[in-house]
Amino acid sequence: MANIAFLGTGLLGGAFAEAAAKRGDSVTAWNRSIDKVHALAQFGVKAAATPAAAVRGAARVHIVVKDDAVVDEVIEAARSGLSPDAILIDHTTTLPALTAKRAERLHAAGLKYLHCPVFMGPPAARNAQGIMMVTGPKALFESVQADLAKMTGRLEYLGERSDLAAVNKLFGNAMIIGLSAVIADILTLAQASGVDGEDAIKLLGLLDLNGMVTGRGLNMAKGNFTASFELAMARKDVRLMLETTGNRPMAALPAVAARMDQLIAAGHGAADASALGIDAVQRP
């Protein structure tokens, strides 16, 4: 049994704390809204009135809060209660530049810190599913590797560059958010066309989206925009989509159309539609 602390028991932090208590760890938690900690008492999670009280005696301190400012505030508030060997494990989605500065500042002060953002929601956290990424000193990671592996379906150590997990979390969230926006537009197209939304989503299942990422995506990253679907033709198709939806609100396609127009005006109409990323990569 390990003595661990959770600072932040919102949806994700609360799910992590619940799962840890169910695994047999001794868990103490703090949250600004103490009622959220008290709701975990049924699983054996003990409530603390302050961050310093929560971390006293804990070997691992898991931080699951809103943003960079709250991470810094909570760590500072916990400092007086930290044991010399306690390891700070920060699951918060944060700005890469500030994450790097935070890691440098904490390590210089003699604190042990790993940044460990995740791709998972509360149900996945309760059932040790999803993905957890880790950056920080390798020896420090190895000292908690087995414990972190119990929290997730897949544990990825990305190396000692302290901001790399933060960057990759933004990559993944950009994909999730962008895909959600495009799906919203597809559902709007379905509505405008008198097609059931569920049927439209089922059709998307016929597409090899993973293949598109590894094929078209890698070509984009390499700056290879040899046309298989010309940008000018893709712009025509986006026009058809926008005309079909009429004045209904759209989440992504109007911005895509505007960017296509810029690139076509700059002379890229005969390039592949993936030239949407032409300014993001070094072209051969």
C-alpha positions in Angstrom: 0.0 0.0 0.0 1.3 3.4 -1.0 0.5 6.7 0.7 -0.4 9.1 -2.1 -2.1 12.5 -2.4 -4.3 14.0 -5.0 -4.5 17.8 -5.4 -7.6 18.5 -7.5 -10.5 16.1 -7.5 -12.6 17.4 -10.4 -14.0 14.8 -12.8 -10.6 13.4 -13.8 -8.8 13.8 -10.5 -11.7 12.4 -8.6 -11.8 9.3 -10.8 -8.0 8.8 -10.4 -8.4 9.1 -6.6 -11.3 6.7 -6.5 -9.4 4.1 -8.6 -6.2 4.4 -6.4 -8.2 3.9 -3.2 -9.9 0.8 -4.8 -6.5 -0.6 -5.6 -5.6 -0.4 -1.9 -3.5 2.8 -1.8 -3.9 5.1 1.2 -5.3 8.3 -0.5 -5.6 11.8 0.9 -7.1 14.5 -1.3 -7.6 18.2 -1.4 -9.8 20.3 -3.6 -11.0 23.9 -3.5 -14.5 22.6 -3.3 -14.2 20.3 -0.4 -17.6 18.7 -1.1 -15.9 17.0 -4.1 -13.4 15.3 -1.8 -16.1 14.3 0.7 -17.9 12.6 -2.2 -14.9 10.2 -2.4 -15.1 9.2 1.3 -17.2 6.2 0.3 -14.1 4.8 -1.4 -11.8 5.4 1.5 -10.3 8.7 0.3 -9.5 11.0 3.2 -10.1 14.8 2.9 -7.5 17.4 3.7 -8.2 21.1 4.4 -5.1 22.3 2.7 -2.7 21.2 0.0 0.1 21.0 2.6 -2.0 18.7 4.8 -2.9 16.5 1.9 0.7 15.8 0.8 2.1 15.2 4.3 3.7 11.8 4.3 2.8 11.1 0.7 5.3 9.3 -1.5 3.5 10.5 -4.7 1.5 13.7 -5.2 -0.8 13.7 -8.2 -1.8 17.1 -9.5 -4.9 17.4 -11.6 -6.0 21.0 -11.9 -7.2 23.6 -14.4 -4.1 25.3 -15.8 -0.5 26.5 -15.3 -1.4 29.2 -12.8 -3.3 26.8 -10.6 -0.5 24.2 -10.9 2.0 26.8 -9.6 -0.3 28.0 -6.9 -1.1 24.5 -5.6 2.6 23.3 -5.6 3.6 26.4 -3.7 0.8 25.8 -1.2 1.9 22.2 -0.8 5.6 22.9 -0.3 5.6 23.0 3.4 4.0 19.6 3.7 6.1 17.7 1.1 8.4 14.9 2.2 12.0 15.2 0.9 11.5 12.1 -1.4 7.9 13.0 -2.6 7.4 12.9 -6.3 5.2 15.5 -7.9 3.2 13.9 -10.8 1.4 16.6 -12.8 -1.4 15.4 -15.0 -2.6 18.9 -16.0 -2.7 20.0 -19.6 -0.4 23.0 -19.6 1.5 25.4 -21.9 4.7 23.8 -23.1 6.9 26.8 -22.5 5.6 27.2 -18.9 5.9 23.5 -18.3 9.6 23.6 -19.2 10.2 26.6 -16.9 8.3 24.9 -14.1 10.3 21.7 -14.4 13.6 23.6 -14.4 12.6 25.8 -11.4 11.4 22.8 -9.4 14.3 20.6 -10.1 16.7 23.5 -9.2 14.9 23.7 -5.9 15.4 20.0 -5.3 11.9 18.9 -5.9 11.1 15.8 -8.0 8.7 16.5 -10.8 7.3 14.6 -13.8 4.8 15.9 -16.3 2.2 13.2 -17.1 -0.8 14.5 -19.1 -3.3 11.9 -20.2 -5.7 11.1 -23.0 -8.6 9.7 -21.0 -11.9 10.7 -19.4 -13.2 9.8 -15.9 -14.5 6.3 -16.9 -11.0 5.4 -18.4 -9.3 6.7 -15.3 -11.5 4.5 -13.1 -10.7 1.5 -15.2 -7.0 2.1 -16.0 -7.6 2.7 -19.7 -6.5 5.4 -22.1 -3.0 6.8 -22.5 -0.6 8.5 -20.1 2.5 10.4 -21.4 5.5 11.1 -19.2 8.5 13.5 -19.5 11.2 14.2 -17.0 14.3 12.6 -15.6 14.5 8.9 -16.7 15.6 7.6 -13.3 12.7 9.4 -11.7 10.3 7.9 -14.2 11.6 4.4 -13.6 11.1 4.8 -9.9 7.4 5.2 -10.4 6.9 3.4 -13.7 5.1 0.4 -12.2 2.8 2.7 -10.2 1.9 4.8 -13.2 1.3 1.7 -15.3 -1.5 0.7 -12.9 -3.3 4.0 -13.7 -3.5 3.7 -17.5 -3.9 1.3 -20.4 -0.8 2.6 -22.1 2.2 4.4 -20.6 4.5 6.3 -22.9 7.8 7.7 -21.7 8.8 10.5 -24.1 12.2 11.3 -22.7 13.8 13.9 -20.5 12.7 17.0 -22.6 10.4 18.4 -20.0 7.8 20.1 -22.3 7.4 17.2 -24.8 4.4 15.6 -23.1 2.7 19.0 -23.0 3.3 19.5 -26.7 2.0 16.0 -27.6 -1.0 16.6 -25.4 -1.8 19.7 -27.6 -1.3 17.6 -30.7 -3.8 15.0 -29.6 -6.3 17.5 -28.3 -6.1 19.4 -31.6 -7.0 16.2 -33.4 -9.9 15.5 -31.0 -11.3 19.0 -31.2 -10.7 19.4 -34.9 -12.3 16.0 -35.6 -15.3 17.0 -33.5 -15.7 20.2 -35.5 -15.7 18.4 -38.8 -18.1 15.7 -37.5 -20.4 18.6 -36.4 -20.3 19.9 -40.0 -21.0 16.5 -41.4 -24.1 16.2 -39.2 -25.2 19.7 -40.4 -24.8 18.4 -43.9 -26.8 15.4 -43.1 -29.6 17.5 -41.5 -29.7 19.8 -44.5 -29.9 16.8 -46.8 -32.6 14.9 -45.0 -30.2 12.1 -43.9 -30.3 10.6 -40.5 -27.2 11.7 -38.5 -26.5 8.2 -37.2 -26.4 6.9 -40.8 -23.9 9.6 -41.7 -21.6 8.6 -38.9 -21.8 4.9 -39.8 -20.7 5.8 -43.3 -17.6 7.5 -41.9 -16.7 4.1 -40.4 -15.9 2.9 -44.0 -13.0 5.4 -44.2 -9.5 4.5 -43.1 -8.8 7.5 -41.0 -5.7 5.9 -39.5 -4.4 5.3 -43.0 -5.0 8.9 -43.9 -2.9 10.0 -40.9 0.0 7.7 -41.6 -0.2 8.3 -45.4 -1.4 11.8 -46.2 -0.2 13.1 -42.8 3.4 11.8 -43.2 3.5 13.3 -46.8 2.4 16.6 -45.3 5.1 16.5 -42.6 7.7 15.8 -45.3 6.5 18.7 -47.4 5.3 16.3 -50.2 2.2 17.9 -51.8 2.1 15.9 -55.0 -1.5 16.0 -56.1 -3.8 13.1 -55.8 -6.7 15.3 -54.9 -6.1 18.8 -56.2 -6.6 21.8 -53.9 -8.8 23.6 -56.5 -11.0 20.5 -56.8 -11.2 20.1 -53.1 -12.3 23.8 -52.8 -15.1 23.1 -55.3 -16.3 20.3 -53.0 -16.2 22.5 -50.0 -18.3 25.1 -51.9 -20.9 22.3 -52.5 -20.9 21.5 -48.9 -21.4 25.1 -47.8 -24.1 25.6 -50.4 -25.9 22.5 -49.2 -25.9 23.6 -45.6 -27.1 27.1 -46.5 -27.2 29.5 -43.5 -26.9 26.8 -40.9 -24.1 27.3 -38.4 -20.9 25.5 -39.3 -17.9 24.7 -37.0 -14.9 24.2 -39.4 -15.6 24.2 -43.1 -16.0 28.0 -43.6 -12.5 28.5 -42.1 -11.1 25.7 -44.3 -12.7 27.4 -47.4 -11.1 30.7 -46.5 -7.6 29.1 -46.1 -8.0 27.3 -49.4 -8.9 30.6 -51.1 -5.7 32.1 -49.8 -3.6 29.2 -51.0 -5.2 29.1 -54.5 -4.6 32.8 -54.8 -1.0 32.2 -54.0 -0.7 29.7 -56.9 -1.1 26.4 -55.1 -4.4 25.3 -56.7 -2.8 22.4 -58.6 -1.1 21.0 -55.5 -2.7 18.4 -53.3 -5.5 19.4 -50.9 -3.0 18.7 -48.1 -1.3 21.9 -49.2 -3.5 23.3 -46.4 -0.4 22.6 -44.3 2.2 24.1 -46.8 3.3 26.9 -44.5 3.7 24.6 -41.5 6.6 22.5 -43.0 9.9 22.9 -44.7 9.3 22.1 -48.4 11.9 20.1 -50.4 
